[in-house]
């Protein structure tokens, strides 16, 4: 079982936090290409973000 806290930061708004839990069976994903070749760049933002 996994338990954690998810926090969403939205510009010009208060952050939203929620406790989350998950359980079940999982299977690892195996990439067919090198992981170093994957680059999503800034998918959701135009500026790099850093953890607070």
QUIMO-V890644 format. One record per backbone hydrogen bond with DSSP energy under -0.5 kcal/mol. CO is the residue of the C=O (numbers start at 1). NH is the residue of the N-H. Records with the same first field share a line. If there is no record, write none. Layout:
BEGIN
CO = NH ; NH
END
This chain:
BEGIN
2 = 22
4 = 20
6 = 18
7 = 9
8 = 10 ; 16
10 = 13
16 = 8
18 = 6
20 = 4
22 = 2
29 = 31
34 = 37
35 = 38
37 = 39
41 = 43
END
